[in-house]
Amino acid sequence: MKTFGLAIVLVLLLAAPAVAATDENVSLETLLKAGWQVVGYAAANQSAVESAMILLRHAEQSYLVQCRASYDVTRSPSVTSHCYKLR
C-alpha cells in the first residue's frame, strides 16, 4: 500500500503546477526533464497526508537535490513540493 501511495503522490505531483523550490524555484517535473534521476525515496502516510522524500542526482552536478512531495486532502492546493540542494 505504501508503494501505491508513493505512486499516487508522484503522479499527482508531476501533473500539478510547479510549487517546488531550489535556489531558482525549480519544480520536480523540471528537474526530471533536465536529466536528474531519482536515486532514493522514503514514503510516509499520516492520516489524510501522503508524503515522500525524493533524492535526485545529475551526472554533471557535484550536489544532490532533495524534494519533499506531499498530497493532503485537507488543503488546497492538495499537492505541494519543496526541493533544495544538498551540498
N, C-alpha and C positions, 0 to 999 in steps of 0.2 A: 504494500500500500504506500510506503514511503517513496518508492521509485515512481509510482503513478502520480503522487502529489508533486514530486520534483518535476516530472514531465509536464504537468499542468502549469506549474509556475513558469517554467522555461518557455512553453508555447505562448502563454498569455503575455509574458514579458517581451518576447520578440514581436508580438503583434501590437503591443501598446506603444504610445508615443514615448519619446526619449525623456526620461526623468533622471538619468544617471549622471554621475559627475566624476571625472578625474581632475587633473589640473585644468582641462579645457572643456568641461561639461560634455563628455562623450558617453553615448549610450552603449549598452551591452551589444545591441544589434550592430552598431557601427564598429565596435571592436572586433566582432566576429567577421564582419565583411572585410575588415582591413587585414585579416590574416592571423589574428590572435586565436589561440587554441585553448580549449578547456583542458586543464591538466589535473583538476581536482574539484570536488564539491562535497558539501555536507548539507543535509536537509533536516528540517525540523517542522513539527506540527504542534501548534499551541492553540487549542480551541478553534477559532474561526480563521486562524492565520497560518498559511503555508509559507515557509521561507527557506532560502538556500543561500549558502555562501559558495561562491564560484571563484576558482583561482584560474587565471589565464596567463599564458606566456606567448611571446613572439620571438621567433628565431633571430631577428635583427635587433632586439632590445635587450638591455642588460638588467631590466627590472621586471617584476611580475605585477599584475593588476588583480586586485580582489574586488569582487562585486557582491553585494547583498541584494538579493531579489526577494520580494515578498508579494503575496496575494492575500489581501484582507477583505473579507466580505462585509465588514462593518465600516469601511472607509471609502471615500471617493476622492481620487481615483483608487480603484481596488488594487492595481498593480503598480508597484514602485521598485526602484532600484537605486543603488548608490555604489559607484565604482571609485577606487583610489589606487594609487601606485604604492607598491611595497618596495622599499629600497634597502 
